[in-house]
Amino acid sequence: MSDARYPRHASRPRRALSVALPIGLAVTALGAMWALADVPAPVDASVPPVPAAAAQLPGVHVAAVPAADPCAESAVADAIAAGDDEAVIAAFGGGAAFRDAVVVGNAPCISLMDPARIWVVVNKTHELNPTDYVPVDLIESPIQQTTSSRMIHQGAAAALGDMAADLERSGSGVLGMNNAYRSYLLQVSNYTGLVSAEGQRTADLGSARPGFSEHQTGLAVDVVACSRGCGEIANFGGTPESDWVAAHAWEYGFVVRYEAGATPTTGYEPEPWHLRYIGPALAETYHEGGYRTLEEFFGLPAAPDYAH
């Protein structure tokens, strides 16, 4: 940013201030005098910092004070070491503070590429590392399942069970699970089959390539409506179960990952059945902020296509 210069008046002698001024105004006046003189102002450690409002006055320059690094806090370090993601977010000051720190680059201890964390982002430009990653905290789904893919991340499983129970109590139907965790080899089989049947361009709109699937983390779950026998995932949208999930999933730590209208960002067609667990704190922030994709939520570029 360029510095504005005041007109010089070399022929007019400058006179020292002869009246007592409040400290803020004195610093302002001195700053203006030094700006007129076009020489660096001396540093006086005895003068307290200029109030933020004074930074808007001519001739006063206030250096930006860097934000404290949350990762330097012992509570954050301890929670990370313990593998307690919700405690990490709480130690940052909550979901909004965590998100803001990540977006502005003030969270060096947080990696959006870590597949073991609930904040991991997996998309067409964020491949899993390692590609054949296998979660260590998988358990069997607590709700009715319609495929042999019965395993899910432990935290997501508890939340899914609570959500399904509350949905049923509300009179909105019965929620079932089509699948959650998929291994790398299963994703190879699924994707290869779709490419063979539909062509790669169409397959890429509806299925992730091996190593690029959220399902491999165990944090993504495809749900189905089961009030009159469990249907297919493609029939989930427009059901009472789907409407209830869209309105309430965030209360249990889930977001609908691929919403209608978000294809230019995610690269996938709408999937109202595809839920992604990010935990209650982040899901609340996501919901309250009106976000529609994790890319937008974490300030990441759109990822509509693979790099190659």
Backbone as numpy.savetxt, mean C-alpha at the origin, in Angstrom:
# Nx Ny Nz CAx CAy CAz Cx Cy Cz
15.29 25.50 -7.03 14.43 26.69 -7.03 15.32 27.92 -7.03
15.09 28.85 -7.94 15.93 30.04 -8.03 15.62 30.99 -6.88
16.64 31.81 -6.52 16.47 32.78 -5.44 16.04 34.11 -6.03
14.98 34.70 -5.50 14.56 36.04 -5.93 15.48 37.06 -5.31
15.86 38.05 -6.10 16.76 39.10 -5.61 16.00 40.42 -5.51
16.25 41.15 -4.42 15.69 42.48 -4.30 16.58 43.46 -5.06
16.04 44.60 -5.51 16.86 45.61 -6.18 17.95 46.09 -5.23
19.12 46.32 -5.76 20.22 46.78 -4.93 20.16 48.31 -4.83
20.52 48.85 -3.68 20.56 50.30 -3.46 21.90 50.62 -2.80
22.98 50.48 -3.56 24.32 50.62 -2.98 24.58 52.01 -2.45
23.86 53.02 -2.97 24.14 54.39 -2.54 23.51 54.74 -1.22
22.59 53.89 -0.74 21.92 54.19 0.52 22.55 53.41 1.65
23.10 54.09 2.67 23.72 53.35 3.79 22.68 52.57 4.57
23.08 51.41 5.05 22.17 50.59 5.85 22.37 50.91 7.32
21.31 50.93 8.06 21.38 51.28 9.48 20.95 50.07 10.29
21.64 49.87 11.37 21.33 48.73 12.24 19.97 48.95 12.88
19.27 47.86 13.18 17.99 47.94 13.88 18.22 48.54 15.26
17.41 49.52 15.63 17.61 50.17 16.92 16.44 49.97 17.85
15.48 49.10 17.44 14.34 48.84 18.32 14.27 47.36 18.62
13.72 47.02 19.75 13.59 45.62 20.13 12.41 45.02 19.38
12.61 43.86 18.76 11.56 43.16 18.02 11.38 41.77 18.58
10.18 41.24 18.46 10.01 39.82 18.81 10.98 38.99 18.00
11.44 37.88 18.56 12.51 37.09 17.95 12.19 36.67 16.52
10.91 36.27 16.25 10.54 35.84 14.90 10.71 36.96 13.91
10.22 38.20 14.28 10.32 39.33 13.37 11.75 39.77 13.20
12.53 39.68 14.28 13.94 40.06 14.19 14.66 39.17 13.19
14.41 37.86 13.28 15.07 36.94 12.35 14.64 37.23 10.93
13.32 37.54 10.76 12.81 37.87 9.44 13.52 39.10 8.87
13.62 40.13 9.69 14.26 41.37 9.24 15.72 41.12 8.90
16.42 40.40 9.75 17.83 40.11 9.49 18.00 39.31 8.21
17.07 38.35 8.01 17.15 37.56 6.78 17.00 38.44 5.56
16.08 39.39 5.63 15.87 40.29 4.50 17.10 41.15 4.25
17.74 41.62 5.33 18.94 42.44 5.19 20.06 41.66 4.52
20.24 40.44 4.93 21.31 39.63 4.32 21.00 39.33 2.87
19.71 39.14 2.56 19.35 38.91 1.16 19.69 40.13 0.33
19.45 41.37 0.87 19.78 42.59 0.16 21.28 42.71 -0.05
22.04 42.30 0.93 23.48 42.40 0.84 24.09 41.39 -0.10
23.31 40.34 -0.44 23.78 39.29 -1.37 25.02 38.57 -0.84
25.10 38.39 0.48 26.18 37.62 1.08 25.56 36.63 2.03
26.24 35.52 2.31 25.67 34.51 3.21 25.45 35.07 4.60
24.34 34.74 5.20 24.06 35.16 6.57 24.86 34.29 7.54
25.36 34.88 8.63 26.10 34.07 9.61 25.16 33.13 10.34
25.72 32.04 10.84 24.95 31.07 11.60 25.04 31.41 13.07
23.92 31.59 13.71 23.89 31.89 15.14 23.11 30.79 15.85
23.81 29.91 16.52 23.18 28.77 17.18 22.27 29.19 18.31
22.42 30.43 18.77 21.58 30.88 19.88 20.18 31.29 19.45
19.99 31.47 18.13 18.68 31.89 17.63 17.83 30.66 17.40
16.65 30.61 17.97 15.79 29.43 17.80 15.28 29.34 16.37
14.78 28.15 15.95 14.29 27.98 14.58 13.18 28.98 14.28
13.14 29.42 13.01 12.09 30.33 12.56 10.79 29.56 12.46
9.69 30.11 12.95 8.40 29.42 12.81 8.10 29.13 11.35
7.33 28.03 11.11 7.04 27.61 9.74 6.37 28.72 8.96
5.50 29.49 9.61 4.79 30.56 8.91 5.75 31.60 8.37
6.87 31.80 9.07 7.83 32.81 8.64 8.51 32.43 7.35
8.49 31.14 7.00 9.12 30.68 5.77 8.45 31.28 4.54
7.24 31.80 4.70 6.53 32.38 3.58 6.92 33.86 3.37
7.71 34.43 4.28 8.05 35.84 4.19 9.28 36.05 3.33
9.37 37.17 2.61 10.54 37.43 1.76 11.82 37.46 2.57
12.87 36.89 1.98 14.18 36.97 2.60 14.46 35.95 3.66
13.50 35.10 3.99 13.72 34.09 5.03 13.75 32.72 4.39
14.82 32.00 4.60 14.93 30.64 4.10 14.98 29.68 5.28
14.08 28.72 5.31 14.05 27.74 6.40 14.37 26.38 5.81
15.44 25.76 6.28 15.82 24.44 5.79 14.79 23.41 6.20
14.49 22.49 5.27 13.54 21.42 5.57 14.12 20.49 6.62
13.30 20.10 7.56 13.73 19.17 8.60 13.29 17.76 8.20
14.23 16.85 7.96 13.84 15.51 7.52 12.99 14.80 8.58
12.00 14.04 8.09 11.15 13.29 9.01 11.97 12.20 9.70
11.58 11.89 10.92 12.26 10.83 11.65 12.04 9.49 10.94
13.02 8.64 10.97 12.94 7.34 10.33 12.20 6.37 11.26
10.97 5.95 10.92 10.25 5.02 11.80 11.00 3.71 12.01
11.80 3.33 11.03 12.52 2.06 11.13 13.58 2.07 12.23
13.94 3.27 12.69 14.91 3.38 13.78 14.28 3.13 15.14
12.95 3.08 15.18 12.26 2.84 16.45 12.37 1.37 16.86
12.63 1.13 18.11 12.81 -0.24 18.59 11.53 -1.06 18.43
10.37 -0.43 18.59 9.10 -1.16 18.45 8.93 -1.70 17.04
9.35 -0.90 16.05 9.27 -1.35 14.66 10.24 -2.50 14.43
11.48 -2.32 14.86 12.50 -3.36 14.67 12.10 -4.67 15.34
11.56 -4.57 16.56 11.16 -5.77 17.28 10.01 -6.49 16.59
9.04 -5.72 16.08 7.89 -6.33 15.41 8.30 -6.99 14.10
9.22 -6.36 13.38 9.72 -6.96 12.14 10.44 -8.26 12.45
11.28 -8.25 13.47 12.03 -9.45 13.83 11.10 -10.57 14.27
9.98 -10.21 14.89 9.04 -11.21 15.37 8.11 -11.70 14.25
8.15 -11.04 13.09 7.27 -11.43 12.00 5.82 -11.04 12.22
5.58 -10.05 13.07 4.22 -9.61 13.39 3.89 -8.37 12.55
3.28 -8.59 11.39 3.04 -7.49 10.46 2.09 -6.44 11.01
1.04 -6.86 11.70 0.11 -5.88 12.27 0.80 -5.03 13.33
1.70 -5.63 14.10 2.44 -4.87 15.11 3.40 -3.89 14.45
3.96 -4.27 13.31 4.84 -3.36 12.57 4.06 -2.12 12.16
2.89 -2.35 11.57 2.06 -1.24 11.10 1.64 -0.35 12.27
1.28 -0.97 13.38 0.90 -0.21 14.57 2.07 0.63 15.08
3.28 0.07 15.03 4.46 0.80 15.51 4.78 1.99 14.62
4.39 1.93 13.37 4.55 3.07 12.46 3.56 4.19 12.80
2.50 3.83 13.53 1.47 4.81 13.85 0.14 4.51 13.20
0.00 3.29 12.64 -1.25 2.90 12.01 -1.14 2.79 10.50
-2.23 2.35 9.89 -2.22 2.08 8.46 -1.89 3.28 7.61
-2.48 4.44 7.92 -2.23 5.63 7.12 -0.77 6.08 7.24
-0.23 6.06 8.46 1.16 6.47 8.66 2.11 5.51 7.98
1.80 4.21 8.03 2.63 3.20 7.36 2.64 3.45 5.85
1.44 3.60 5.29 1.35 3.84 3.85 2.11 5.10 3.44
1.91 6.18 4.19 2.56 7.44 3.84 4.08 7.31 3.88
4.59 6.61 4.89 6.04 6.43 5.00 6.59 5.64 3.82
5.87 4.62 3.40 6.30 3.81 2.26 6.28 4.64 0.98
5.20 5.40 0.79 5.04 6.17 -0.45 6.13 7.24 -0.60
6.49 7.92 0.49 7.50 8.99 0.40 8.92 8.45 0.54
9.08 7.15 0.70 10.42 6.57 0.80 11.05 6.69 2.16
10.24 6.82 3.20 10.76 6.96 4.56 10.53 5.69 5.37
10.67 4.54 4.71 10.50 3.25 5.39 11.51 2.25 4.82
12.80 2.48 5.07 13.82 1.62 4.46 13.78 0.17 4.92
13.09 -0.10 6.03 13.02 -1.48 6.53 11.83 -2.23 5.93
11.03 -1.58 5.11 9.84 -2.19 4.53 10.06 -2.44 3.05
9.91 -3.69 2.64 10.04 -4.04 1.22 8.70 -4.53 0.69
8.20 -3.89 -0.34 6.97 -4.33 -0.99 7.20 -5.56 -1.83
8.43 -6.04 -1.87 8.77 -7.24 -2.64 8.88 -8.48 -1.76
8.74 -8.32 -0.46 8.91 -9.45 0.46 7.64 -10.30 0.48
7.67 -11.50 -0.08 6.43 -12.30 -0.19 5.92 -12.82 1.15
6.74 -12.72 2.20 6.31 -13.21 3.50 5.52 -12.17 4.29
5.38 -10.96 3.74 4.70 -9.87 4.44 3.34 -9.57 3.80
2.39 -9.15 4.62 1.04 -8.92 4.10 0.98 -7.72 3.17
1.99 -6.87 3.17 1.98 -5.70 2.30 2.68 -5.97 0.96
3.07 -7.18 0.69 3.75 -7.48 -0.57 2.86 -7.12 -1.75
3.48 -6.57 -2.79 2.77 -6.27 -4.04 3.28 -7.23 -5.10
2.37 -8.01 -5.66 2.70 -8.93 -6.74 1.86 -8.52 -7.94
2.51 -8.16 -9.03 1.79 -7.80 -10.24 2.66 -8.13 -11.46
2.33 -7.60 -12.60 3.02 -7.98 -13.82 4.42 -7.38 -13.93
4.77 -6.48 -13.03 6.13 -5.95 -13.00 6.83 -6.27 -11.69
6.13 -6.88 -10.73 6.72 -7.28 -9.45 6.63 -8.81 -9.33
7.67 -9.47 -9.79 7.72 -10.93 -9.74 8.10 -11.39 -8.34
7.58 -12.55 -7.96 7.96 -13.11 -6.67 9.45 -13.43 -6.63
10.03 -13.22 -5.47 11.45 -13.52 -5.29 11.63 -14.28 -3.98
11.97 -15.58 -4.04 12.27 -16.35 -5.25 11.02 -16.69 -6.05
11.22 -17.00 -7.32 10.10 -17.28 -8.21 9.26 -18.45 -7.73
9.92 -19.44 -7.14 9.20 -20.63 -6.66 8.92 -20.55 -5.16
8.71 -19.35 -4.65 8.46 -19.12 -3.23 7.34 -20.01 -2.69
7.56 -20.54 -1.47 6.54 -21.34 -0.79 6.34 -20.75 0.61
5.13 -20.31 0.95 4.88 -19.75 2.29 5.08 -20.82 3.37
5.42 -20.35 4.57 5.64 -21.30 5.67 4.48 -21.31 6.65
3.51 -20.43 6.45 2.42 -20.28 7.44 1.06 -20.62 6.84
1.01 -21.68 6.04 -0.24 -22.10 5.42 -1.01 -23.07 6.32
-2.34 -22.88 6.35 -3.20 -23.83 7.05 -4.41 -24.10 6.15
-5.22 -25.06 6.53 -6.37 -25.40 5.72 -7.48 -24.37 5.92
-8.20 -24.07 4.86 -9.28 -23.10 4.91 -10.34 -23.51 5.92
-10.90 -22.55 6.65 -11.93 -22.87 7.65 -13.34 -22.91 7.04
-13.49 -22.62 5.75 -14.82 -22.61 5.16 -14.91 -23.65 4.04
-16.10 -23.86 3.57 -16.35 -24.84 2.51 -15.51 -24.54 1.27
-14.95 -25.61 0.69 -14.09 -25.44 -0.48 -14.62 -26.24 -1.66
-14.30 -25.73 -2.85 -14.82 -26.38 -4.06 -13.72 -26.97 -4.94
-12.46 -26.83 -4.52 -11.35 -27.45 -5.26 -10.42 -28.09 -4.25
-9.39 -28.71 -4.76 -8.41 -29.37 -3.88 -7.38 -28.38 -3.34
-7.41 -27.12 -3.79 -6.49 -26.10 -3.27 -7.05 -25.56 -1.96
-6.75 -26.23 -0.88 -7.41 -25.98 0.40 -6.59 -25.12 1.37
-5.35 -24.78 0.99 -4.46 -24.09 1.92 -4.52 -22.57 1.72
-4.27 -21.85 2.83 -4.34 -20.39 2.82 -3.44 -19.85 3.93
-2.97 -18.64 3.76 -2.17 -17.96 4.79 -2.93 -17.98 6.12
-2.23 -18.24 7.21 -2.86 -18.41 8.52 -3.69 -17.20 8.94
-3.15 -16.01 8.80 -3.90 -14.82 9.17 -5.10 -14.59 8.29
-4.94 -14.84 6.99 -6.05 -14.70 6.05 -7.13 -15.72 6.34
-6.74 -16.90 6.77 -7.70 -17.96 7.06 -8.64 -17.56 8.20
-8.09 -17.04 9.28 -8.91 -16.62 10.41 -9.87 -15.51 10.00
-9.36 -14.55 9.22 -10.21 -13.45 8.76 -11.30 -13.94 7.82
-10.96 -14.89 6.96 -11.94 -15.44 6.02 -13.05 -16.17 6.77
-12.70 -16.92 7.80 -13.70 -17.61 8.60 -14.65 -16.65 9.28
-14.10 -15.57 9.85 -14.94 -14.57 10.52 -15.86 -13.88 9.51
-15.31 -13.55 8.35 -16.10 -12.86 7.34 -17.24 -13.74 6.84
-16.96 -15.01 6.57 -17.99 -15.92 6.09 -19.10 -16.10 7.13
-18.72 -16.18 8.40 -19.71 -16.34 9.46 -20.61 -15.12 9.57
-20.02 -13.92 9.49 -20.81 -12.70 9.59 -21.69 -12.50 8.36
-21.19 -12.88 7.21 -22.00 -12.78 5.99 -23.25 -13.65 6.11
-23.07 -14.87 6.59 -24.21 -15.77 6.73 -25.19 -15.26 7.77
-24.67 -14.74 8.88 -25.54 -14.21 9.93 -26.34 -13.00 9.43
-25.79 -12.29 8.46 -26.48 -11.11 7.93 -27.64 -11.48 7.01
-27.72 -12.76 6.64 -28.76 -13.19 5.73 -28.42 -12.99 4.27
-27.13 -12.76 3.98 -26.71 -12.50 2.61 -26.23 -13.73 1.86
-26.44 -14.91 2.43 -26.06 -16.14 1.74 -24.98 -16.91 2.46
-24.26 -17.70 1.70 -23.20 -18.55 2.24 -21.96 -18.37 1.36
-20.84 -18.18 2.00 -19.59 -17.96 1.27 -18.75 -19.23 1.27
-18.23 -19.59 0.11 -17.32 -20.71 -0.01 -16.01 -20.26 -0.65
-15.03 -21.15 -0.64 -13.72 -20.84 -1.21 -13.43 -21.76 -2.37
-13.09 -21.17 -3.50 -12.66 -21.97 -4.64 -11.20 -22.37 -4.49
-10.35 -21.43 -4.20 -8.93 -21.74 -3.96 -8.25 -20.53 -3.36
-7.10 -20.77 -2.74 -6.28 -19.69 -2.20 -4.84 -19.93 -2.67
-4.05 -20.64 -1.86 -2.65 -20.87 -2.25 -2.55 -21.76 -3.47
-1.72 -21.33 -4.40 -1.35 -22.16 -5.54 0.16 -22.21 -5.61
0.70 -23.38 -5.75 2.15 -23.51 -5.88 2.60 -23.00 -7.25
3.88 -22.80 -7.38 4.44 -22.38 -8.67 4.09 -23.38 -9.76
4.22 -24.67 -9.46 3.95 -25.70 -10.47 2.47 -25.74 -10.84
1.58 -25.51 -9.87 0.16 -25.47 -10.19 -0.15 -24.27 -11.07
0.51 -23.14 -10.81 0.28 -21.97 -11.65 0.81 -22.20 -13.06
1.90 -22.94 -13.19 2.40 -23.32 -14.51 1.32 -24.09 -15.27
0.72 -25.04 -14.59 -0.31 -25.87 -15.22 -1.53 -25.03 -15.60
-2.00 -24.17 -14.67 -3.18 -23.34 -14.93 -2.95 -22.39 -16.10
-1.82 -21.70 -16.07 -1.55 -20.69 -17.09 -1.32 -21.34 -18.45
-0.58 -22.42 -18.46 -0.31 -23.12 -19.73 -1.61 -23.60 -20.36
-2.51 -24.11 -19.52 -3.79 -24.58 -20.04 -4.62 -23.46 -20.64
-4.62 -22.29 -20.00 -5.36 -21.15 -20.52 -4.77 -20.63 -21.82
-3.46 -20.59 -21.89 -2.80 -20.14 -23.13 -3.16 -21.08 -24.27
-3.14 -22.37 -23.99 -3.48 -23.36 -25.02 -4.92 -23.21 -25.49
-5.82 -22.89 -24.55 -7.24 -22.82 -24.88 -7.66 -21.47 -25.46
-7.04 -20.37 -24.98 -7.52 -19.04 -25.33 -6.50 -18.15 -26.03
-5.23 -18.58 -26.05 -4.18 -17.71 -26.58 -3.57 -16.88 -25.47
-2.32 -16.48 -25.64 -1.60 -15.81 -24.55 -2.21 -14.45 -24.22
-2.62 -13.68 -25.20 -3.15 -12.34 -24.92 -4.37 -12.42 -24.01
-5.30 -13.32 -24.32 -6.49 -13.48 -23.49 -6.14 -14.08 -22.13
-5.24 -15.05 -22.13 -4.83 -15.68 -20.87 -4.22 -14.67 -19.92
-3.45 -13.71 -20.44 -2.80 -12.72 -19.59 -3.78 -11.76 -18.94
-4.99 -11.66 -19.47 -6.01 -10.81 -18.86 -6.73 -11.50 -17.71
-6.62 -12.83 -17.67 -7.37 -13.57 -16.65 -6.55 -14.46 -15.76
-5.25 -14.58 -16.01 -4.41 -15.46 -15.20 -2.99 -14.92 -15.18
-2.37 -15.00 -14.01 -0.99 -14.54 -13.89 -0.02 -15.59 -14.42
1.06 -15.13 -14.98 2.11 -16.05 -15.39 2.76 -16.66 -14.14
3.31 -17.84 -14.25 3.98 -18.46 -13.10 5.05 -17.53 -12.51
5.01 -17.38 -11.20 5.96 -16.49 -10.53 5.43 -15.08 -10.35
4.28 -14.78 -10.96 3.68 -13.45 -10.87 2.29 -13.49 -10.25
1.97 -14.57 -9.57 0.62 -14.74 -9.04 0.54 -14.46 -7.54
-0.44 -13.64 -7.15 -0.69 -13.41 -5.73 -1.05 -14.69 -5.00
-1.67 -15.62 -5.71 -2.08 -16.86 -5.07 -0.89 -17.63 -4.49
0.27 -17.45 -5.06 1.45 -18.18 -4.58 1.88 -17.72 -3.19
1.43 -16.54 -2.77 1.75 -16.06 -1.43 0.81 -16.63 -0.37
-0.33 -17.18 -0.81 -1.34 -17.65 0.13 -2.24 -16.54 0.64
-1.99 -15.31 0.19 -2.74 -14.14 0.67 -3.94 -13.82 -0.22
-4.03 -14.45 -1.38 -5.15 -14.22 -2.29 -6.10 -15.41 -2.21
-7.41 -15.10 -2.26 -8.40 -16.17 -2.17 -9.52 -15.87 -3.15
-9.93 -16.89 -3.91 -11.08 -16.79 -4.81 -12.29 -17.38 -4.09
-13.32 -16.58 -3.95 -14.51 -17.02 -3.20 -15.68 -17.27 -4.16
-16.62 -18.06 -3.68 -17.81 -18.41 -4.47 -19.05 -18.28 -3.61
-20.19 -18.14 -4.29 -21.49 -18.10 -3.60 -22.01 -19.51 -3.43
-22.42 -19.85 -2.21 -22.81 -21.23 -1.92 -24.20 -21.35 -1.29
-25.04 -20.33 -1.43 -26.36 -20.40 -0.79 -27.26 -21.46 -1.41
-27.08 -21.73 -2.69 -27.86 -22.77 -3.36 -26.93 -23.77 -4.03
-25.97 -24.22 -3.27 -24.92 -25.03 -3.86 -23.85 -24.09 -4.41
-22.62 -24.44 -4.23 -21.53 -23.54 -4.62 -21.41 -23.43 -6.13
-21.41 -22.18 -6.62 -21.27 -21.95 -8.05 -19.83 -21.76 -8.45
-19.63 -21.38 -9.69 -18.29 -21.10 -10.21 -17.89 -19.68 -9.83
-16.58 -19.42 -9.83 -16.11 -18.08 -9.49 -16.64 -17.04 -10.49
-16.77 -17.43 -11.75 -17.25 -16.49 -12.77 -18.69 -16.05 -12.52
-19.42 -16.79 -11.71 -20.81 -16.45 -11.40 -20.97 -15.71 -10.08
-19.86 -15.34 -9.46 -19.92 -14.72 -8.14 -20.46 -13.30 -8.21
-20.03 -12.52 -9.19 -20.46 -11.13 -9.30 -21.97 -11.01 -9.43
-22.54 -10.03 -8.74 -23.97 -9.81 -8.80 -24.79 -10.63 -7.84
-24.17 -11.52 -7.09 -24.89 -12.31 -6.08 -24.96 -11.52 -4.78
-25.89 -11.89 -3.88 -25.93 -11.22 -2.56 -24.60 -11.35 -1.83
-23.95 -12.52 -1.98 -22.65 -12.71 -1.34 -21.62 -11.72 -1.88
-21.63 -11.54 -3.20 -20.67 -10.62 -3.82 -20.91 -9.19 -3.36
-22.16 -8.79 -3.31 -22.48 -7.42 -2.88 -22.04 -7.18 -1.44
-22.27 -8.18 -0.58 -21.88 -8.04 0.83 -20.36 -7.98 0.97
-19.68 -8.84 0.23 -18.21 -8.87 0.28 -17.63 -7.53 -0.20
-18.17 -7.00 -1.28 -17.67 -5.73 -1.80 -17.81 -4.61 -0.77
-18.86 -4.66 0.03 -19.10 -3.61 1.03 -18.35 -3.82 2.33
-18.08 -5.08 2.69 -17.58 -5.35 4.03 -16.22 -6.06 4.12
-15.66 -6.50 3.00 -14.42 -7.28 3.07 -13.30 -6.52 3.78
-13.24 -5.20 3.61 -12.18 -4.41 4.24 -12.20 -4.52 5.76
-13.39 -4.75 6.33 -13.49 -4.85 7.78 -12.74 -6.07 8.32
-12.41 -7.00 7.45 -11.73 -8.24 7.85 -10.30 -8.30 7.29
-9.86 -7.21 6.67 -8.49 -7.16 6.17 -8.34 -7.52 4.71
-9.46 -7.65 3.98 -9.40 -8.00 2.56 -9.78 -6.80 1.68
-9.25 -6.79 0.46 -9.70 -5.85 -0.56 -10.00 -6.65 -1.82
-10.94 -6.14 -2.63 -11.18 -6.75 -3.94 -10.04 -6.28 -4.83
-9.19 -7.19 -5.21 -7.92 -6.81 -5.87 -8.11 -6.29 -7.28
-9.03 -6.87 -8.04 -9.18 -6.48 -9.44 -10.59 -5.96 -9.68
-10.76 -4.67 -9.45 -12.08 -4.05 -9.58 -12.38 -3.68 -11.04
-13.66 -3.49 -11.32 -14.08 -3.02 -12.63 -13.49 -1.63 -12.88
-12.97 -1.41 -14.06 -12.39 -0.12 -14.41 -10.91 0.01 -14.08
-10.33 -0.99 -13.41 -8.93 -0.89 -12.99 -7.97 -1.66 -13.90
-8.48 -2.23 -14.99 -7.63 -3.03 -15.88 -6.42 -2.25 -16.40
-6.53 -0.97 -16.75 -5.35 -0.24 -17.21 -4.23 -0.17 -16.17
-4.57 -0.35 -14.90 -3.56 -0.34 -13.84 -3.07 -1.74 -13.50
-4.00 -2.68 -13.38 -3.64 -4.03 -12.93 -3.29 -4.98 -14.06
-3.85 -4.73 -15.25 -3.64 -5.64 -16.37 -4.56 -6.84 -16.38
-5.52 -6.88 -15.42 -6.45 -8.01 -15.34 -7.89 -7.52 -15.50
-8.69 -8.36 -16.09 -10.12 -8.08 -16.17 -10.72 -8.12 -14.77
-11.89 -7.49 -14.57 -12.50 -7.47 -13.23 -12.73 -8.88 -12.68
-12.39 -9.04 -11.40 -12.60 -10.32 -10.71 -13.18 -10.04 -9.33
-14.49 -9.90 -9.23 -15.08 -9.61 -7.91 -14.88 -10.73 -6.90
-14.48 -11.89 -7.36 -14.27 -13.04 -6.47 -12.85 -13.09 -5.90
-11.95 -12.31 -6.47 -10.53 -12.39 -6.08 -10.25 -11.39 -4.97
-10.09 -11.91 -3.76 -9.82 -11.07 -2.59 -8.36 -11.17 -2.21
-7.82 -10.08 -1.74 -6.42 -10.06 -1.32 -6.35 -9.59 0.12
-5.70 -10.39 0.97 -5.56 -10.06 2.38 -4.37 -9.13 2.58
-4.63 -7.94 3.18 -3.55 -7.02 3.53 -3.60 -6.65 5.01
-4.50 -7.28 5.76 -4.62 -7.02 7.18 -5.58 -5.88 7.48
-6.18 -5.89 8.68 -7.20 -4.90 9.03 -6.74 -3.45 8.97
-5.54 -3.15 9.44 -5.09 -1.76 9.49 -4.93 -1.17 8.10
-4.27 -1.89 7.21 -4.08 -1.38 5.85 -5.38 -1.39 5.07
-6.21 -2.42 5.28 -7.49 -2.48 4.56 -8.39 -1.31 4.95
-8.36 -0.91 6.21 -9.17 0.24 6.63 -8.69 1.52 5.95
-7.37 1.69 5.90 -6.81 2.87 5.23 -7.14 2.85 3.74
-7.06 1.68 3.14 -7.38 1.50 1.72 -8.83 1.89 1.47
-9.72 1.41 2.30 -11.15 1.70 2.15 -11.45 3.18 2.36
-10.93 3.74 3.44 -11.23 5.13 3.76 -10.63 6.09 2.74
-9.54 5.69 2.11 -8.91 6.53 1.10 -9.53 6.40 -0.27
-10.46 5.46 -0.43 -11.10 5.28 -1.73 -10.20 4.69 -2.79
-9.20 3.94 -2.37 -8.27 3.34 -3.34 -8.93 2.16 -4.04
-8.46 1.87 -5.25 -9.04 0.79 -6.03 -8.01 -0.26 -6.44
-6.74 0.07 -6.27 -5.69 -0.89 -6.59 -4.56 -0.75 -5.57
-3.80 -1.80 -5.36 -2.64 -1.72 -4.48 -1.56 -0.85 -5.09
-1.51 -0.80 -6.41 -0.52 0.05 -7.08 -0.75 1.51 -6.69
-1.98 1.96 -6.79 -2.31 3.32 -6.40 -2.08 3.53 -4.91
-2.47 2.57 -4.11 -2.37 2.68 -2.66 -0.93 2.92 -2.22
0.02 2.21 -2.84 1.43 2.34 -2.46 2.22 3.26 -3.38
1.51 4.02 -4.23 2.19 4.98 -5.08 3.08 4.35 -6.13
2.71 3.17 -6.60 3.50 2.46 -7.60 2.98 2.73 -9.01
3.82 2.56 -10.02 3.35 2.73 -11.40 2.32 1.66 -11.76
1.51 1.97 -12.72 0.57 0.97 -13.24 1.36 -0.21 -13.81
0.76 -1.40 -13.77 1.45 -2.60 -14.23 0.55 -3.40 -15.16
0.14 -2.81 -16.29 -0.81 -3.50 -17.16 -0.19 -4.61 -18.00
1.13 -4.57 -18.16 1.79 -5.53 -19.05 3.08 -6.05 -18.43
3.48 -7.23 -18.87 4.78 -7.78 -18.49 5.88 -7.06 -19.26
7.07 -7.04 -18.68 8.18 -6.38 -19.34 8.59 -7.10 -20.63
8.36 -8.41 -20.65 8.72 -9.19 -21.86 7.86 -10.43 -21.91
